[in-house]
Amino acid sequence: MLPPSLRATLRNALRSADGSADEPLRLLRLTAGILLFFGTIVAVALALSGVAPRALELVAIFWAIYGFLAGMTSGVLEPVIEGIAHALQNWGLMRAGGGYSGIETMVARGRLADAAEAYRERARTPRDRVEATLRRSALLAGPLAQPETALVELENLQASSLPLRDDLRVGLALVDLYDRRLGDPGRAMGELRRLIDRHPEDPGIRRLRGWLAALKSERFETPTPGP
């Protein structure tokens, strides 16, 4: 009868066979374990038969080898492989202009100040400047209750040379900030007029005109008194 420890090792090896692809290098450990297990059986048989009474010494050697392989794969190689894969994934996201999921996770966990700082750092990269600044300003103007800071950063961004599409995005963020956060409908309408004049061919121009008309009606038109 096999020793309990060897039976447990065999059961674990067979149980993990179906999931050998679940983690890197598990197949290597499984194969080494099976080979060394059968080598152990042969060594025990030789020792018991008297043919090679010192064959049991091979058992310790076999399982020392297995322990070394398991330690190298699970403790060294797998973390290295996973780290390289994670770094390459993040690098790919950064190259694609994405990679905001980590900052969004900070927001979801309530780490708003850390997220705002991360957006500020991200905005240092020229290709990410507009997107990161818009995301940061939304945090500043909303949950962090710093609309004045958001205003300064958006106006600085607008003052730079922006493509038409980015100019529209920044302008709309400013309109929302003026109207909803700062209570300044006059500046909101002024920015809407600028956007309408500069982007007359934009598909959303009708919406901008409607927004401007609504602001005029809501803020400045005096209701006609009844008879």
N, C-alpha and C positions, 0 to 999 in steps of 0.2 A: 504493500500500500504506500502511496506517495505521502510524504510529509505534508501536514496541513498548509504550511507556508507555500509549498510548491503548487498544491492544488489551487490555492487562492490566486497565485500568480497566473496560472493557466486560465482560470475563470475570468479574471480581469482582462487578460489579453484577448480572449475570445469575445468578451462583452464589448470591448472597445473596437473590435474589428469593423463593425458596421459604421462607426463614426470616425474612422481613421483619417478622413479628410477634413474633420472639423477644425483642426489646428495644424499649423505647419510642423513637419517632421514627426508627427505621431506615427506614421507608417514606418519610419526608420526605427523608432523605439519598439514598435510592435514586432517587426521582423527580427530585430536583434534579440528581443525577449523570447520569441518562439525558438530561434536557433539555439540560444544558450539553454533554454529549458530542455530541449532534447539532448543537448550535450550533457546536461546534468544527469538525465536518466541513464545515458550510456556510462557516465563515470560511476554512478551509484551501482549499476549492474556489474561493472568490472570489479569494483571494490568488494561487493558481496560474493562474487564468484571466486575471488582469490587470485584471479589472473593478474590484476594490477591493484594490490592492496592500498597503494598510495593514491589511487585515482580520485578519492574524495577531495584531495587537495585541489583538483581541477574545479570542483564546485565553487570554492571560494574565489578562485581566479575568474571563473565565468561570471559570477554575479558582481564581482568588483568591476569587471569590464562593462557589464550592463549598467551598473550604477554610474560609472564614468560617462557612458554614452547618454544616459537619461539626464544627468546633470548638465552636460554640455548642450544638449538639444533644448531642454526646457528652460534651463537657467541662463544660457548664454546666446545660443543661436536664434531661438524664437524671439526673445526681446529685440535682438538686433534686426531681424527680418521685419518684425512688426513696426519698429521705429523707423526703418528706412521706408517702408510702405506708407506710413503715416506722413512722413516728411514729404515724400513724392506727391501724395494726394494733396496736401496743403499747398505745395508749390504749384501744382496744376491748377488749383482753385485760384491762387493769386495771379497766375498767368492769364487765367480766363476772366479776371476782373471780379471774381466772386470771393468766397472765403469769409463771409460775414456771419456764418453760423455760430462761430465761437463767441462773437460779440453779442449776437442775439440771445445766446444762452445766458450770458451775464444779465441781460435785461430781464429775461424770464425769471431769473433767480433773485431779482431785486437789487443787483449790483449796478445801479444806474450810473453812479459817478465813475466807476471803473469802465463801464461801457462807453460813456461819453469821452473819457480819456483815450480809450482804444480807437474810437472813431477819429479823434483828433490826430493820433499818430498815423492812422491809415491815410488821412487826408494829406499827409506830407508827400505821398506818392502822386505825381502829376496825373496819371490816368485815373486814380481813384478819388481825386480831390472833390469833384462835384458830388458824387454819390455819398461819400463818407461825410462830407459837410452837411448835406441835406439830412442824413440820418441823425447826425449829432444835433443839428438844430431842432429836429423834432423832439429829441429827448430834453434838450435845454428848455424849449418853449413849453413843453407839456409837463411830464412828471417831475423834472428838476426845478420847475418854476423860475427859470432864468431867461425870460423872453428878450430882455435887453441884450444879453450876451449873444443869443441866437441872432438877433437883428444885426449886430455889428459884424458877425461872421458871414452872414448871408450877403450883406451889403458889400463887404470886402470881396467876396467871391464874385458878386455881380459886376464889380468894377473891373475885374480882370477880363481878358479877351476870351469870351465863351462862344462855342458853336451855337447856332440858332436853337437847336433842340435843348441844350443845357440852359441857355438863357431863359427859355420858356419855363423850364422846371423850377429854376431858382426864382423867377418872377412870381410864379404861382405860390411858391412857399412864402414869399414875402407878402403877397396879398392876404394869405391866410393868417400870417403873423400879425399884420397890421389890424385886420378886421377882428379876429377872434381873441387874440392874446393881448394886444396893446390898446384896443378900443379907439383906433385912429382910422375911421372910414375915409377921410379925405385922402390920406396917403394910399389906402387900399385902392380907391378909385383911380388915383393918379397912376399907380402901377398897372392897373388893368387897362387903362387907356394906352399906356406905353406898349403893353404886350399886343393889344389889338392893332396898333399902328405898325408895329414891327413884324407881326406874324399874320398878315391878312389872309394868307393861303392855308393856314393851319386848319386841319379838319375840326378842331375844337373851338374855332373862332365864335361860332354861334353861342356856345356855352359861356364863353367869356363875356360876350355882349349881354347875355341874360343875367350873368352875375353882376355886371356893372349896373344894369337897369334895376335889379333888385336892391342893390346898395343905395342907389339914388332914392328909390321909393321908400325904403325903410328908414333911412337916416335923415333925409332932408326935406321930403315933401310933407307939408302940413295938411292934415286931414281937413276937408271942407266941412265947416260946421253945418249942422242940420237946421231946418227951418224953425 
